[in-house]
């Protein structure tokens, strides 16, 4: 009984292999999942690269707009940050963080690098940045006595289009390391129209 069942199975298997349609169906079943995975990974990588470029544009655009002013107000800074936030559209899976910090390098024998004013946009809400007088660190090439700088930091926790349930990630480990990619860009610019850019109501 067992021998006849085995012989029948072997015969059907030989018939399946000898049939070109069976081989094609088997190849299709093996290749299609791989092709779909490659397609979605390629699409995701392309979108991630584009989002990273936009994070860079946010920083450069915001810094450029601020440094063209002779003075700023809290409302004007918030409006500029909203413009920067809109640069990331149509990406909307997570909100960017934007921080604008005015930094002075004091004209002393041993110059201090400290905050003049700072505002930031975090998760859609406007907040005060580092308090006035907070020590800061800047690149050595920018540490010039009596200088004034505007620093803009753009941050985005990039979330892929394709997401998996938490249980699936734990079971299968599907790209969990790429589920939240931190993208950051920092720009320093000097004022264009004046020596400093005061903001009287930033605190």
ABEGO torsion letter per residue (X at the ends): XAAAAAAAAAAAAAAAAABAAAAAAAAAAAAAAAAAAAAAAAAAAAAAAAAAAAAAAAAAAAAAAAAABABBBAAAAAAAAAAAAAAAOABAABBBBBBBBBBBBBBBABBBBBBABBBBBBGGBBBBBBBBGBBBBBBAAABBBGBBBBBBBBBBBBBBABBBBAAAAAAAGBGAAAABBBBBBBBBBBBAABABBBBAAAX
